[in-house]
Structure formats: structure tokens, C-alpha cells
Amino acid sequence: MNASPTPLRVALIGYGLAGSVFHAPLVSATEGLLLDTVVTSDPGRQAQAREAHPGVRVIASADELWKRAGDGADGEAPLGLVVIASPNKTHVPLATAALNAGIPVVVDKPLAATAAEARELAALAERTGTFLSVFQNRRWDNDFLTVRRLLADGELGEIQRFESRYERWRPQLKGGWRESGAPEEIGGLLYDLGSHVVDQALVLFGPAVRVYAETDVRRPGAEADDDTFIAITHANGIRSHLYVSATAAQLGPRFRVLGSRAGYVKYGLDPQEAALREGLRPGGADGPAWGEEPEHLWGRLGSGESPLTGGGDPVPTVPGDYPAYYAAVAEALRTGGPAPVTADEAAHCLAVLEAARTSSRDGSVVAV
């Protein structure tokens, strides 16, 4: 038998929500990847990282990481991947430094503040011959995978309108850069949850040609948008209506997909984030199989009757699969294959978000 190849050493920059809940557990669960270093200057997060991942190196700055990245520590192999899960405003400078150092990079969404910056990073990765991917984990949500299957099977007929909601009820501000109105922070729901719902719509139905949006600041003391609607007209004529909100006192369906033959309605969020927050891990022996949900949460497919009154037939939900993202990253790094989410795809998403911001400001429909 051939020995397994040496796992690629991974450095994770940032250990807030994205780093601790998503990236660190998923990297640790991926064959061929080894979480080697966590970069955070916060003493509490440093202690959290050491407790959750015994043996991991913890350092305080990215500058220290770049100094030791080239030849590895203690004679070990160089870093094989840097994951950037730090605040949005740091994504471009940190990704630029990693690419210039020739280190493969995964960047949490949004990749950048503008489509132009995303394209510059894509061009830099091309020039340096360095891997670059964007973490859009919601492409592996259970409900999204189910919609893709229904579309592939032609169950809905010709699609006419796609509705997607990522809504929360959070009437009290939490504070921090995500709610900041400072432009350099790239805060607000348009670039946060909006990055997910727009990316999903583009994956399902292709490029956008027109965008209309309404962005509002609802909560007292809030600085950034917390209740936003985006309407996309795709090049194929399909319309996507996308809602992201922190002020939804009653949550609507996560998806409503309307076609010429039938519609599909699905309530509730994919269970993987909640499982990760609870400390469960992919491949663990406890609890249900990873990404699966109980039958009573399945969406319904049908026509003419509301699913809330029992209309339509239950559709088994495809299990969610966040681990597939880093498995694809590891495979691409081994074989030189394509990234699971590219910087060019992120640039297309950012172009829509920029158009949405302009539309909301001017009260206009914006061509993309």
C-alpha cells in the first residue's frame, strides 16, 4: 500500500465567527489538510483556538506568518494554504500578500469591496500561478442542493421566478464591524447575507442583466443596512427576488421557486451551521448523519395549494455538505484542478451587489 501524502499545512487568519465555527472545523475534518497555525491577536480567541485544536500554533499577526511561511517551522514543509477569515476590509491586502508570496489562498466572502478589486486579485493569481478560491459555503446548503436537483430533473417546468430569503429576528444591535456604516468596513447585510443569496441565484440561473434594490436601516442606532431586497433579471429572463433581513418578526420561506409545471417551497435553514456552533463535526459518531434533516422539515412540491395547509408532496431534502468545499480545495491543490468557487465568480456577484447599492441610492434599475 502507498503511504498517504503528507497533509498540506494550513494557516487560518482570523478566529471570530467565520474562523472558529466554519473554517477551523472544516479544515480539520478534511483529508489532506492539517490546521497548523491560527492567527489572532485576541488573547481570548487564542485560548479558544488552543483548546479546540490542541497542538495548533497560535501567532498574533499576519506579518509573523509571512516571515515563517516560506520554509516552514522547525524544518517542516512550507505552508500549503492560507485561509483568510478576518474582517472584510482586510481580505484584499491579506490575499494580495499571500498571492505575492506564492501561497494558495481561500478567502471568506465577500472577496473584496468591489468587482474591480476581485478581478485584480484574479489577475494576480493568474500571473503568479497561485490558487485562489472564495468560501461560498451556502452552495452546499441542503435546500440549495435540493433546488439544483429539482431543476436538473425538470420537476418544476420552465422557471419563472425564484424567491430566496435569508431572514433573522435580531431587533437588538450586536455591535462590531459587521454593523458599522464606515465604507471601509464593508459592513451591512447587503455584502454579508446578500453575498450568499446573490451567489446562489447566479449559480442557478446565470448572469444578471438588470438589478433593482431597496436597502433600509431599520433598527435604532444602526449604521448599516439591516433590511434589504434585491430583484435580479437574469439574461435568460428568469427573475430572482432576494430578501436579507435582521428585522423579520415572522420568517418567510427560505426558498419559493415557481415554474410552469409546479412550485417548490422550503422553510428553515440548513442545519450545518447550528451543528458546527454546537461543537458537532463532520464524520462524528454522535447524532444524525451530517447535513441531514428530519422529514417534517422537508420542502413541498406541487401546484394550486399552499404547503402551509398540506398542499403539495414532501420532497426529501438532499443532505447539506459543507465538507465538500474543502475536499474540492484539497483535490485542486493536489491535482492543479479548478477551484470550487473562483474569484471571477465572486467578481460577478460583487458586480450585482454594487448595482444593488447604486439602485437603492438612486431609486433606479441598474444594468449590470
C-alpha positions as CSV (number, residue, x, y, z in Angstrom):
1,M,0.0,0.0,0.0
2,N,1.2,3.5,-0.8
3,A,1.5,5.8,2.2
4,S,-0.9,8.8,2.2
5,P,0.7,12.0,1.0
6,T,1.8,14.5,3.7
7,P,-1.1,16.8,4.6
8,L,-0.8,20.4,3.5
9,R,-0.2,22.8,6.3
10,V,-3.0,25.3,6.6
11,A,-2.8,28.7,8.3
12,L,-6.1,30.4,9.3
13,I,-6.1,34.2,9.7
14,G,-8.9,35.3,11.9
15,Y,-10.7,33.3,14.7
16,G,-14.0,35.1,15.0
17,L,-17.3,33.5,13.9
18,A,-16.1,32.6,10.4
19,G,-12.8,31.2,11.6
20,S,-13.8,29.3,14.7
21,V,-17.2,28.0,13.6
22,F,-16.7,27.3,9.9
23,H,-13.1,27.2,8.7
24,A,-11.2,25.6,11.5
25,P,-13.6,22.7,12.0
26,L,-14.0,22.1,8.2
27,V,-10.3,22.2,7.5
28,S,-9.6,19.9,10.4
29,A,-12.1,17.4,9.0
30,T,-10.6,17.4,5.5
31,E,-8.3,14.6,4.5
32,G,-5.1,16.1,3.1
33,L,-5.3,19.3,5.1
34,L,-3.8,20.0,8.5
35,L,-4.7,23.0,10.6
36,D,-1.3,24.1,11.6
37,T,-1.5,27.8,12.6
38,V,-4.2,30.2,13.8
39,V,-3.5,34.0,13.5
40,T,-5.4,36.2,16.0
41,S,-4.2,38.9,18.3
42,D,-7.1,38.5,20.7
43,P,-6.0,36.6,23.9
44,G,-9.4,35.1,24.5
45,R,-9.6,33.8,20.9
46,Q,-6.0,32.5,21.2
47,A,-7.0,30.4,24.2
48,Q,-10.2,29.2,22.4
49,A,-8.1,28.1,19.4
50,R,-5.6,26.2,21.6
51,E,-8.5,24.4,23.5
52,A,-10.4,23.5,20.4
53,H,-7.4,22.4,18.4
54,P,-4.7,21.0,20.6
55,G,-1.2,21.4,19.1
56,V,-2.1,24.2,16.8
57,R,0.4,27.1,16.6
58,V,-1.1,30.5,17.6
59,I,0.5,33.7,16.5
60,A,-0.6,37.3,16.8
61,S,-0.1,38.8,13.3
62,A,-0.1,38.1,9.6
63,D,3.4,39.7,9.4
64,E,4.7,36.9,11.6
65,L,3.0,34.4,9.4
66,W,4.6,35.7,6.2
67,K,8.1,35.6,7.9
68,R,7.8,31.8,8.6
69,A,5.7,30.7,5.7
70,G,8.4,30.2,3.1
71,D,10.5,27.5,4.7
72,G,8.1,26.2,7.4
73,A,8.9,26.0,11.0
74,D,11.4,23.6,12.5
75,G,12.3,22.2,9.1
76,E,8.7,21.4,8.2
77,A,7.2,21.9,4.7
78,P,6.1,25.4,3.7
79,L,2.5,26.4,4.2
80,G,0.2,24.8,1.7
81,L,-2.8,27.1,2.1
82,V,-3.8,30.3,3.8
83,V,-7.4,30.8,4.8
84,I,-8.5,34.4,5.3
85,A,-11.4,34.7,7.7
86,S,-10.5,38.1,9.2
87,P,-12.7,41.3,8.9
88,N,-13.9,42.2,5.4
89,K,-11.6,45.2,5.0
90,T,-8.5,43.0,5.4
91,H,-9.4,40.5,2.7
92,V,-7.8,42.2,-0.3
93,P,-4.5,43.2,1.4
94,L,-4.0,39.8,3.0
95,A,-4.9,37.9,-0.1
96,T,-2.5,40.1,-2.1
97,A,0.3,39.4,0.3
98,A,-0.3,35.6,0.2
99,L,-0.5,35.5,-3.6
100,N,2.6,37.6,-4.0
101,A,4.3,35.0,-1.7
102,G,3.1,32.2,-3.9
103,I,0.8,30.7,-1.2
104,P,-2.5,29.3,-2.2
105,V,-5.4,31.2,-0.7
106,V,-9.0,30.7,0.4
107,V,-10.8,34.0,1.2
108,D,-14.1,34.2,3.1
109,K,-16.9,36.0,1.3
110,P,-17.1,38.8,0.3
111,L,-13.7,38.6,-1.5
112,A,-13.5,42.3,-1.9
113,A,-15.5,45.6,-1.7
114,T,-15.8,45.9,-5.5
115,A,-15.8,43.7,-8.6
116,A,-12.8,45.6,-9.9
117,E,-10.8,44.6,-6.8
118,A,-11.9,41.0,-7.2
119,R,-10.8,40.9,-10.8
120,E,-7.4,42.4,-9.8
121,L,-6.9,39.5,-7.3
122,A,-8.0,37.0,-10.0
123,A,-5.4,38.5,-12.4
124,L,-2.7,38.4,-9.7
125,A,-3.4,34.8,-9.0
126,E,-3.2,34.1,-12.7
127,R,0.2,36.0,-13.0
128,T,1.7,34.2,-10.1
129,G,0.2,30.8,-10.9
130,T,-1.3,30.6,-7.4
131,F,-4.5,29.0,-6.3
132,L,-7.3,31.4,-5.2
133,S,-10.8,30.5,-4.1
134,V,-13.7,32.1,-2.3
135,F,-15.6,30.4,0.5
136,Q,-19.2,30.4,-0.5
137,N,-20.4,27.6,1.7
138,R,-24.1,28.2,1.1
139,R,-23.7,26.5,-2.3
140,W,-23.6,23.3,-0.2
141,D,-26.7,24.1,1.8
142,N,-29.2,21.2,1.9
143,D,-32.1,23.3,0.5
144,F,-30.0,24.8,-2.3
145,L,-28.7,21.3,-3.3
146,T,-32.3,20.2,-3.4
147,V,-33.3,23.0,-5.7
148,R,-30.5,22.2,-8.0
149,R,-31.7,18.6,-8.2
150,L,-35.3,19.6,-8.9
151,L,-34.1,22.0,-11.7
152,A,-31.8,19.3,-13.2
153,D,-34.7,16.8,-13.1
154,G,-37.2,19.3,-14.7
155,E,-39.6,18.8,-11.9
156,L,-40.8,22.5,-12.0
157,G,-41.0,23.0,-15.7
158,E,-39.9,26.4,-17.1
159,I,-38.8,28.6,-14.2
160,Q,-40.5,31.9,-13.9
161,R,-39.5,33.4,-10.5
162,F,-37.1,32.4,-7.8
163,E,-37.6,33.8,-4.3
164,S,-34.9,33.4,-1.6
165,R,-35.0,34.7,1.9
166,Y,-32.2,34.8,4.5
167,E,-34.1,36.4,7.3
168,R,-33.5,36.8,11.1
169,W,-35.2,38.4,14.0
170,R,-32.4,40.4,15.8
171,P,-34.0,43.6,17.0
172,Q,-31.1,44.5,19.2
173,L,-27.7,45.5,17.7
174,K,-24.8,43.3,18.4
175,G,-22.1,45.9,17.6
176,G,-18.8,45.3,15.8
177,W,-17.6,46.0,12.3
178,R,-20.4,44.0,10.6
179,E,-22.9,46.6,11.7
180,S,-20.6,49.6,11.0
181,G,-21.6,52.2,8.5
182,A,-18.0,53.1,7.7
183,P,-17.5,52.3,4.0
184,E,-14.1,50.8,4.5
185,E,-15.5,48.2,6.9
186,I,-17.8,46.7,4.1
187,G,-20.5,46.1,6.7
188,G,-24.2,45.7,6.4
189,L,-26.4,42.8,5.2
190,L,-26.1,43.6,1.5
191,Y,-22.5,42.4,1.5
192,D,-23.0,39.8,4.3
193,L,-26.0,37.7,3.7
194,G,-26.5,39.3,0.3
195,S,-23.3,37.7,-0.9
196,H,-24.9,34.3,-0.2
197,V,-28.3,34.8,-1.8
198,V,-26.9,36.6,-4.9
199,D,-24.2,33.9,-5.4
200,Q,-26.9,31.2,-5.2
201,A,-29.1,33.0,-7.7
202,L,-26.3,33.4,-10.2
203,V,-25.2,29.8,-9.9
204,L,-28.8,28.6,-10.5
205,F,-29.9,30.9,-13.3
206,G,-26.8,32.6,-14.8
207,P,-25.6,36.2,-15.3
208,A,-27.7,39.2,-14.3
209,V,-28.5,41.9,-16.8
210,R,-30.6,44.3,-14.5
211,V,-30.8,44.9,-10.8
212,Y,-33.2,46.8,-8.6
213,A,-32.8,47.0,-4.8
214,E,-34.2,48.6,-1.7
215,T,-31.8,48.8,1.3
216,D,-33.0,50.1,4.7
217,V,-31.6,50.8,8.1
218,R,-34.4,49.8,10.5
219,R,-33.0,49.4,14.0
220,P,-32.5,52.4,16.3
221,G,-28.8,53.2,16.4
222,A,-27.9,51.1,13.3
223,E,-25.5,52.4,10.8
224,A,-25.6,49.8,8.0
225,D,-28.4,48.2,6.1
226,D,-30.3,45.6,8.1
227,D,-33.3,45.0,5.8
228,T,-32.7,44.6,2.1
229,F,-34.5,43.5,-1.1
230,I,-32.7,42.7,-4.4
231,A,-34.5,42.0,-7.7
232,I,-32.4,40.4,-10.4
233,T,-33.4,39.9,-14.0
234,H,-31.2,37.2,-15.5
235,A,-30.0,37.1,-19.1
236,N,-32.4,34.1,-19.7
237,G,-35.4,36.2,-18.5
238,I,-35.8,34.5,-15.1
239,R,-36.4,36.9,-12.2
240,S,-34.8,36.4,-8.8
241,H,-36.3,38.2,-5.7
242,L,-33.9,38.1,-2.8
243,Y,-34.5,39.2,0.8
244,V,-32.0,39.6,3.6
245,S,-33.1,41.0,6.9
246,A,-32.2,41.2,10.6
247,T,-35.7,42.7,11.4
248,A,-38.1,40.0,10.2
249,A,-40.5,39.3,13.1
250,Q,-42.1,36.5,11.1
251,L,-39.7,34.5,8.8
252,G,-40.8,33.7,5.3
253,P,-39.9,30.6,3.3
254,R,-36.2,30.1,2.7
255,F,-36.9,29.3,-0.9
256,R,-40.0,29.6,-3.2
257,V,-39.3,28.5,-6.7
258,L,-42.2,28.9,-9.2
259,G,-42.3,27.1,-12.5
260,S,-44.7,26.5,-15.3
261,R,-45.4,23.0,-14.0
262,A,-45.1,23.2,-10.2
263,G,-43.6,25.2,-7.4
264,Y,-41.3,24.2,-4.6
265,V,-41.4,25.8,-1.1
266,K,-38.9,25.2,1.7
267,Y,-38.9,26.7,5.2
268,G,-36.0,26.7,7.7
269,L,-32.2,27.0,7.5
270,D,-29.7,24.3,6.6
271,P,-28.7,22.6,9.9
272,Q,-24.9,22.6,9.4
273,E,-24.1,26.0,10.9
274,A,-26.1,25.1,14.0
275,A,-24.4,21.8,14.3
276,L,-20.9,23.4,14.0
277,R,-21.9,26.0,16.6
278,E,-22.8,23.2,18.9
279,G,-19.4,21.6,18.5
280,L,-20.5,18.7,16.2
281,R,-18.2,17.8,13.5
282,P,-18.4,16.1,10.1
283,G,-17.8,12.4,10.4
284,G,-18.6,12.3,14.1
285,A,-20.2,9.3,15.5
286,D,-22.8,11.1,17.5
287,G,-26.1,12.4,16.2
288,P,-27.7,12.1,12.8
289,A,-25.7,11.8,9.6
290,W,-24.0,15.1,8.7
291,G,-26.2,17.6,6.9
292,E,-29.4,15.6,7.1
293,E,-32.7,17.0,8.4
294,P,-35.9,15.3,9.7
295,E,-38.8,14.6,7.4
296,H,-41.1,17.2,9.0
297,L,-38.7,19.9,7.7
298,W,-38.7,18.8,4.1
299,G,-40.0,21.2,1.4
300,R,-43.1,20.6,-0.6
301,L,-43.6,20.4,-4.4
302,G,-46.9,20.9,-6.1
303,S,-49.4,23.4,-7.6
304,G,-52.6,25.1,-6.7
305,E,-52.5,24.7,-2.9
306,S,-50.4,26.2,-0.1
307,P,-47.8,24.0,1.6
308,L,-48.9,25.5,4.8
309,T,-52.3,23.7,4.5
310,G,-50.8,20.5,3.4
311,G,-50.6,21.2,-0.3
312,G,-48.0,19.5,-2.5
313,D,-45.9,16.5,-1.9
314,P,-42.9,16.4,0.5
315,V,-39.6,16.3,-1.2
316,P,-36.7,14.6,0.6
317,T,-34.0,17.2,1.3
318,V,-30.6,16.5,-0.1
319,P,-28.1,16.4,2.8
320,G,-26.1,19.5,3.2
321,D,-22.4,19.1,2.5
322,Y,-20.1,22.0,3.7
323,P,-17.1,19.5,3.9
324,A,-17.3,19.2,0.1
325,Y,-15.9,22.7,-0.3
326,Y,-12.6,22.0,1.4
327,A,-12.4,18.5,-0.1
328,A,-12.6,20.2,-3.5
329,V,-9.9,22.7,-2.4
330,A,-7.6,19.8,-1.3
331,E,-8.2,18.0,-4.6
332,A,-7.5,21.1,-6.6
333,L,-4.2,21.7,-4.7
334,R,-3.1,18.1,-5.3
335,T,-4.0,17.9,-9.0
336,G,-3.9,21.5,-10.2
337,G,-7.6,21.4,-11.0
338,P,-10.1,24.2,-10.8
339,A,-11.2,26.0,-7.6
340,P,-14.6,25.1,-6.3
341,V,-15.5,28.8,-6.3
342,T,-13.4,31.2,-8.4
343,A,-12.5,34.8,-8.0
344,D,-14.2,35.6,-11.3
345,E,-17.4,34.2,-9.9
346,A,-17.0,36.3,-6.9
347,A,-16.5,39.4,-9.1
348,H,-19.8,38.7,-10.9
349,C,-21.5,38.5,-7.5
350,L,-19.9,41.8,-6.4
351,A,-21.0,43.5,-9.6
352,V,-24.6,42.7,-8.7
353,L,-24.1,43.9,-5.1
354,E,-22.6,47.1,-6.4
355,A,-25.5,47.6,-8.8
356,A,-27.9,46.9,-5.9
357,R,-26.2,49.6,-3.8
358,T,-26.5,52.1,-6.7
359,S,-30.1,51.2,-7.3
360,S,-31.1,51.7,-3.7
361,R,-29.3,55.0,-3.6
362,D,-30.8,56.4,-6.8
363,G,-34.1,54.6,-6.9
364,S,-33.3,53.2,-10.3
365,V,-32.9,49.9,-12.2
366,V,-29.2,49.4,-12.9
367,A,-27.8,47.5,-15.9
368,V,-25.1,45.0,-15.0
